Amino acid sequence: MAKRSVLARLDEVVDAFCLRTRYFKEKLTRGRARMFAMQHRLNTRQRNSVLKLKVATNCPDWDTRIEIIKACSQEVIADHEHGGGRAHWEILEDLGTRIGLKRGEIRAATPIPTTQLAWSAWEGLMANRHWLEGIVANTCAERANVPGYGTGIMKKHGWFGLERARWGSCSNSPRTISNSSSSTRKPTSSIPTRAGARSSASPGSCTWKTRWSMRARRTSRCGSCT
């Protein structure tokens, strides 16, 4: 039996995740939106100031290491390319205020048990495994932003295309999600793509290109692709 590529397997796993996860199919209530803003802000800071940097530390390829650090800097320091100079966690703070959260309330939030559990799982994949496995861990949580997974709006526009539509009903503006954290850099397109295929509109900068591994050559780096 011919071996499948890493991306083929990753696409299969991500598509299955998008199809079975209730969150993507249920109405976005204000309570869920509040939880998303507070917990995703914490997650963006933790993944990009701690977890992804562990992958960079383990990576032997200098250019790839620098790309990881650059992507993390947009998440936690400033994104001048897509975020108007704001870090992505700051954009999430602004997003939370659009649905009535106080900034102090957002900043006082602590990780709930499931967020802590997720961080522990990521730690195991990103700190103590081969660096190529770490890059997959960098990528897989974000890959749903690429069109082609799940069904309906999500399949056509990616996860944050779905969130933009849902958040419009929870905020004062239908454009609330347009510059939300991590979505600012995600490859989205109005062109539907099947799972297993990259959108033709995906930015070229959204793929790893490293001489170390053909299997890693086209692994997306967004997500930092949070």
Phi and psi in degrees as a GROMACS rama.xvg file:
@    title "Ramachandran Plot"
@    xaxis  label "Phi"
@    yaxis  label "Psi"
@TYPE xy
-67.3644  139.974  ALA-2
-73.6814  137.559  LYS-3
-83.7365  151.588  ARG-4
-71.4041  162.717  SER-5
-59.5246  -42.9019  VAL-6
-66.5179  -35.7783  LEU-7
-62.6735  -43.8535  ALA-8
-67.7921  -40.9526  ARG-9
-62.8188  -42.7154  LEU-10
-60.3627  -40.9257  ASP-11
-63.999  -43.9651  GLU-12
-67.2092  -43.475  VAL-13
-65.5889  -41.2195  VAL-14
-63.3224  -42.3447  ASP-15
-62.8119  -39.2411  ALA-16
-62.2617  -45.4733  PHE-17
-65.4696  -33.0976  CYS-18
-76.6433  -31.1081  LEU-19
-97.4639  -15.31  ARG-20
-78.5967  121.146  THR-21
-62.2132  -35.1858  ARG-22
-53.7463  -36.6988  TYR-23
-75.1876  -13.7733  PHE-24
-110.6  -17.5143  LYS-25
-95.5241  159.088  GLU-26
-61.8229  140.166  LYS-27
-84.9211  100.089  LEU-28
-79.8105  167.872  THR-29
-63.7022  -35.4453  ARG-30
-63.1833  -43.3528  GLY-31
-67.0967  -37.863  ARG-32
-64.385  -41.0873  ALA-33
-61.6806  -45.9114  ARG-34
-63.4851  -40.5445  MET-35
-59.999  -48.9448  PHE-36
-61.2669  -43.7598  ALA-37
-74.2271  -44.0537  MET-38
-78.5252  -35.9938  GLN-39
-69.8998  -32.0082  HIS-40
-60.2819  -47.016  ARG-41
-63.196  -41.6385  LEU-42
-64.924  -40.5525  ASN-43
-60.5583  -41.7877  THR-44
-68.4454  -44.1397  ARG-45
-67.9538  -47.3298  GLN-46
-63.689  -35.0852  ARG-47
-97.9534  -12.3914  ASN-48
-105.46  -12.5863  SER-49
-128.452  -63.3802  VAL-50
-68.6407  -49.8432  LEU-51
-67.8436  -27.8778  LYS-52
-70.886  -24.1184  LEU-53
-66.071  -37.8643  LYS-54
-65.3433  -43.2694  VAL-55
-59.4329  -40.8632  ALA-56
-61.0903  -38.9306  THR-57
-81.5155  -15.3155  ASN-58
-76.4894  125.575  CYS-59
-82.9502  -12.5436  PRO-60
-92.8975  118.253  ASP-61
-60.6724  -46.8221  TRP-62
-62.3481  -42.1505  ASP-63
-65.0325  -41.0769  THR-64
-59.6725  -43.8225  ARG-65
-65.4039  -38.2847  ILE-66
-63.1992  -38.6044  GLU-67
-62.5991  -46.0117  ILE-68
-64.9966  -40.5562  ILE-69
-59.7042  -45.6821  LYS-70
-64.0258  -40.1663  ALA-71
-64.3949  -36.6981  CYS-72
-63.839  -33.261  SER-73
-66.2055  -34.5372  GLN-74
-72.9728  -37.8035  GLU-75
-114.505  -14.6585  VAL-76
-113.665  -67.1234  ILE-77
-165.611  135.771  ALA-78
-113.11  95.0028  ASP-79
-82.0676  -16.6795  HIS-80
-79.5284  -41.2295  GLU-81
-129.093  -16.3747  HIS-82
-110.624  12.5483  GLY-83
63.3446  28.1814  GLY-84
88.741  -2.88213  GLY-85
-91.9129  145.701  ARG-86
-69.9758  157.866  ALA-87
-67.9949  -31.2282  HIS-88
-68.8186  -29.0989  TRP-89
-69.7403  -37.3932  GLU-90
-63.5096  -36.9437  ILE-91
-67.2417  -34.9985  LEU-92
-59.4901  -46.8562  GLU-93
-61.689  -38.4923  ASP-94
-61.0412  -42.6141  LEU-95
-62.6001  -36.9314  GLY-96
-67.8705  -24.1316  THR-97
-67.506  -20.643  ARG-98
-108.93  15.8245  ILE-99
99.9368  0.105048  GLY-100
-73.5508  144.45  LEU-101
-83.3792  143.287  LYS-102
-58.7147  -38.1689  ARG-103
-63.493  -35.6623  GLY-104
-65.6066  -41.0407  GLU-105
-64.446  -43.9795  ILE-106
-71.6748  -22.8337  ARG-107
-86.9555  -6.48459  ALA-108
-63.7732  144.865  ALA-109
-118.772  157.181  THR-110
-66.3437  132.101  PRO-111
-76.8753  165.676  ILE-112
-53.9871  -39.3452  PRO-113
-69.7577  -31.7258  THR-114
-66.3074  -43.3122  THR-115
-63.6022  -38.3547  GLN-116
-64.1458  -42.2212  LEU-117
-61.2965  -42.8349  ALA-118
-62.0398  -39.3563  TRP-119
-63.7016  -39.7822  SER-120
-65.2724  -45.0076  ALA-121
-62.2048  -38.2869  TRP-122
-56.5214  -44.8455  GLU-123
-62.4727  -34.6903  GLY-124
-83.1565  -30.4812  LEU-125
-101.999  -15.7274  MET-126
-108.487  -33.5662  ALA-127
-120.034  20.2444  ASN-128
-122.119  172.24  ARG-129
-56.4867  146.094  HIS-130
-61.6608  -27.8129  TRP-131
-68.3666  -36.2706  LEU-132
-65.7603  -35.4318  GLU-133
-63.1341  -38.72  GLY-134
-65.8122  -38.1058  ILE-135
-61.7742  -40.335  VAL-136
-66.2191  -35.359  ALA-137
-58.5174  -36.6955  ASN-138
-91.3858  -40.9196  THR-139
-63.5945  -32.9255  CYS-140
-69.9235  -17.3612  ALA-141
-105.278  -12.596  GLU-142
-65.528  -21.2889  ARG-143
-65.0199  -13.0064  ALA-144
-73.5747  -15.901  ASN-145
-80.6516  129.556  VAL-146
-56.7708  146.278  PRO-147
124.782  -8.11775  GLY-148
-109.888  150.543  TYR-149
75.5795  -145.528  GLY-150
-137.334  169.84  THR-151
58.073  -136.303  GLY-152
-58.5989  -39.6938  ILE-153
-62.8422  -41.9228  MET-154
-67.1421  -34.3558  LYS-155
-80.0038  -39.0099  LYS-156
-119.836  -3.20969  HIS-157
88.0381  171.104  GLY-158
-57.4768  -47.4791  TRP-159
-76.5365  -15.4973  PHE-160
-65.7384  -40.6461  GLY-161
-64.5593  -44.8129  LEU-162
-64.4228  -37.4968  GLU-163
-59.3667  -42.1249  ARG-164
-66.8341  -40.1101  ALA-165
-74.5916  -37.5018  ARG-166
-70.7761  -21.4728  TRP-167
-59.1801  -29.5804  GLY-168
-85.5077  -7.67623  SER-169
-108.222  -1.69411  CYS-170
-133.595  -179.651  SER-171
-82.922  -10.1713  ASN-172
-137.111  133.952  SER-173
-69.0727  -8.93875  PRO-174
-100.704  12.5006  ARG-175
-53.1707  -43.497  THR-176
-82.9172  -5.31721  ILE-177
-61.665  -29.3218  SER-178
-120.518  30.9593  ASN-179
-72.0841  161.106  SER-180
-55.0726  140.287  SER-181
68.8447  -29.4324  SER-182
-73.9398  -19.1237  SER-183
-64.7551  -24.5903  THR-184
-112.065  -1.88649  ARG-185
-75.1753  141.715  LYS-186
-73.3958  113.894  PRO-187
-127.633  158.664  THR-188
-156.129  151.176  SER-189
-80.8044  -4.64123  SER-190
-90.9047  115.081  ILE-191
-62.9226  142.165  PRO-192
-131.86  141.76  THR-193
-71.4415  156.315  ARG-194
-61.2257  135.324  ALA-195
101.537  -8.59884  GLY-196
-124.614  140.937  ALA-197
-82.0273  145.008  ARG-198
-65.0381  139.918  SER-199
-66.8161  -16.0424  SER-200
-94.6458  1.76756  ALA-201
-67.6736  136.793  SER-202
-62.9193  144.029  PRO-203
-62.4594  -27.7166  GLY-204
-74.5213  -1.17459  SER-205
-90.4418  11.637  CYS-206
-127.448  140.859  THR-207
-71.0346  138.426  TRP-208
-131.588  96.8589  LYS-209
-127.641  143.215  THR-210
-75.7357  -7.88843  ARG-211
-79.1244  -27.7202  TRP-212
-155.15  125.116  SER-213
-64.1834  -32.6158  MET-214
-68.6917  -30.5535  ARG-215
-88.8552  -6.49493  ALA-216
-58.2423  -35.1468  ARG-217
-116.401  27.1879  ARG-218
-79.296  126.587  THR-219
-65.9462  143.56  SER-220
-101.183  -7.92256  ARG-221
-60.4053  147.618  CYS-222
96.1925  -23.8577  GLY-223
